Structure formats: structure tokens, C-alpha cells
């Protein structure tokens, strides 16, 4: 994947949330801002436009002038920190973005200057989009010259003169699970939280939340660990399941960490669990 930067707009007033700090509102145990940052983990530089807040990974902070000038003013401020030839532009209230959606947008830039996500109703989403950086700077400059200011201008003006590729979002999820689903109201927040609880993704969400909270960057073989926990619970005793997975993590950390260390510790413990079960059944181990 060609190197890219990301600009995340996190400076809105959130009036429909009663002035709450919307990027810090939690969905599935994680701040909305952190969920968006998780969609672009391989960005060369991630610029967040808005007041400084805790984040799960390091970012570059900047503010629009004056603060509260709206998304186009915020984007102009963010672009001053961008170095890569391509840039993702995202708002900080999108709970269900995923890296595959971001890579799809970046891949659609050839030969376009902008690649916009299109929601299920056919509406362009200029704040879930990838742009060629210089083309976007040119467009921002033209809008500023035409209107005398960027403050308060509607974001729909953004891609007006750019050659644009539109990427349907339908394949990535529907309703509250759509990557274009944004949280403007407390009802939206409730829908997003309910989706996580009711859609069968709670385990994946929980693992992601724990990794973020502990500062872990590790691909977890959930199926393998659950299989091992099942073997320990059935072949030894039920409390053996959580204790065994804890010891696997501890052993992997002692061996330097990483997926390989976890896999090796899981293999050794799995073989032990099977031998234990065989002995308990009176078989030759």
C-alpha cells in the first residue's frame, strides 16, 4: 500500500449531544476517536484537529483558526501537517470504520483525485474519503479565495472540482454497522452500542477494547486460544481455562512477546492439556 497520512477532524461542538466531548464518548468500551484511529493504523502520520485528548496511539495535534470554524477550516489546518502524497480524511464520530474500508478508498484513487465513500442512501461522504494531497490543498485554497473564509462553509463543497471515484459502502455493513454511520445524537450512540451487543461481534469488540486499553499491538488467534481454553476446562477443570490462558500470555511475554511467542506457548500448553485428558481417560499418553 502506498504511504498515506490521515487527518481526523475532532473539533466539533456536538450540540446535539448537549455539548458532550463527542470524540471521547465510548462505544464498545473505546472512545470514538480511538475507534477511528484504529481504522488507519498504518498511516505514516495521523493528524487530529481538535482539543488534545488521551489517545490509544500517538498522533500529531493541531487546531483550526479560529477554533470552531467548521470542517473545512479544520481540514485546512490538518493539511498543513500532512507530508504524504495521499491522505485519508475522517471525522472522529465513526464507530465502525475498518482498515479494509480505508484501503479500498486509497486503492480507488488511481487515477482519481478523490475517492468518497457512498452510503446506503447514495450520499457522498467527503469526510470518509481519500484524496490526493496536492489536489485537496488546491481545492481548499480555491474555496478560501472564492468565499474569503473557510469558516462555516458546508463540507459538501469539498470535492466540487476534483475528479472523483465513488466507493459504495454497502459491502462493508448496513445500518448502524455501516462505515459511514456517524454518531450525532445520543440515539445514534445507543444504536451503535446495541449493535455491538446484539450482532455477534461482542467478542471481537471486547478483544479490541482490551488490546487498546493495555496498549497491545498483537493479532490474537482467538479461535486457537478458545480451543485451548475448552480443552483445559473439559480435560482438567473449569477454572483451568482462564488460568491457562493467563499463563500463556505470561510465558509469551517472557519470550519477547509477539504472535509467534503466543502460538508457541499455546502449542505447548495444548499438548499438555491433551496428555492430561488422555491420562484421565485411562489411555496411554
Buried (B, 14 or more C-beta within 10 A) or exposed (E): EEEBBBBBBBBBEBEBBEEEBBBBBBBBBBBBBBBBBBBBEEBEBBBBBBEEBEBBEEBBBBBBEEBEBBBBBBBBBBBEBBEBBBBBBBBBBBBBBBEEBBBBBBBBBEEBBBBBBBBBEEEBBBBBBBBBBEBBBBBBEEBBEEEEEBBEBEBEBBBEBBEBBBBEBEEBBEEBBBBBBBBBEEEBBEBBBEBBEEBEBEEBBBBBBEBBEEEEEBEBBEEBBEBBBEBBBBBBEEEBBEEBBEEBBEBBEEEEBBEEBBBBBBEEBBEBBBEBBEEEEEEEE
